[in-house]
Amino acid sequence: MQTVLLLIFTLGTLVAVIYAHRVLAVRAATVRQVLLVRTVLISVGALFGAMMAWRYAQLGDLSPWLVFFSAFGVTHVPAAFILWLKGLERR
């Protein structure tokens, strides 16, 4: 049951990853800004995902890949939320 819930959570956070990177390309003023923000998001997401996968793989029977991708997605949720709010502000 834990694996199913983690899978659902992971899919939700990966939607945030896709949304953040797609909208960022439209909202950023320059290509340099897009590359910088994407580099930071991907780097922080990969590091956080690796640390969480390493930590939780030792504790239980959760798939390390699901833990990695859910943690990777969690780091994108604030950026996606901010971009969504900025989109509401423009309307």
CORJOZI-V926674 format. One record per residue. N is the residue number from 1. RES is the residue in three letters. NEAR is the number of other ideal C-beta (glycine too) atoms within 10 Angstrom. Layout:
[[N RES NEAR] [N RES NEAR]]
//
This chain:
[[1 MET 5] [2 GLN 11] [3 THR 11] [4 VAL 8] [5 LEU 9] [6 LEU 17] [7 LEU 14] [8 ILE 11] [9 PHE 15] [10 THR 21] [11 LEU 12] [12 GLY 13] [13 THR 20] [14 LEU 15] [15 VAL 14] [16 ALA 20] [17 VAL 21] [18 ILE 12] [19 TYR 17] [20 ALA 24] [21 HIS 18] [22 ARG 12] [23 VAL 17] [24 LEU 18] [25 ALA 12] [26 VAL 9] [27 ARG 15] [28 ALA 16] [29 ALA 7] [30 THR 8] [31 VAL 9] [32 ARG 9] [33 GLN 12] [34 VAL 16] [35 LEU 11] [36 LEU 12] [37 VAL 17] [38 ARG 16] [39 THR 10] [40 VAL 12] [41 LEU 20] [42 ILE 15] [43 SER 11] [44 VAL 14] [45 GLY 21] [46 ALA 14] [47 LEU 13] [48 PHE 16] [49 GLY 21] [50 ALA 15] [51 MET 13] [52 MET 18] [53 ALA 21] [54 TRP 12] [55 ARG 12] [56 TYR 19] [57 ALA 15] [58 GLN 8] [59 LEU 8] [60 GLY 8] [61 ASP 8] [62 LEU 16] [63 SER 17] [64 PRO 16] [65 TRP 12] [66 LEU 17] [67 VAL 23] [68 PHE 22] [69 PHE 22] [70 SER 24] [71 ALA 22] [72 PHE 24] [73 GLY 24] [74 VAL 19] [75 THR 22] [76 HIS 23] [77 VAL 16] [78 PRO 12] [79 ALA 22] [80 ALA 22] [81 PHE 13] [82 ILE 13] [83 LEU 19] [84 TRP 14] [85 LEU 10] [86 LYS 11] [87 GLY 12] [88 LEU 7] [89 GLU 7] [90 ARG 7] [91 ARG 4]]
//
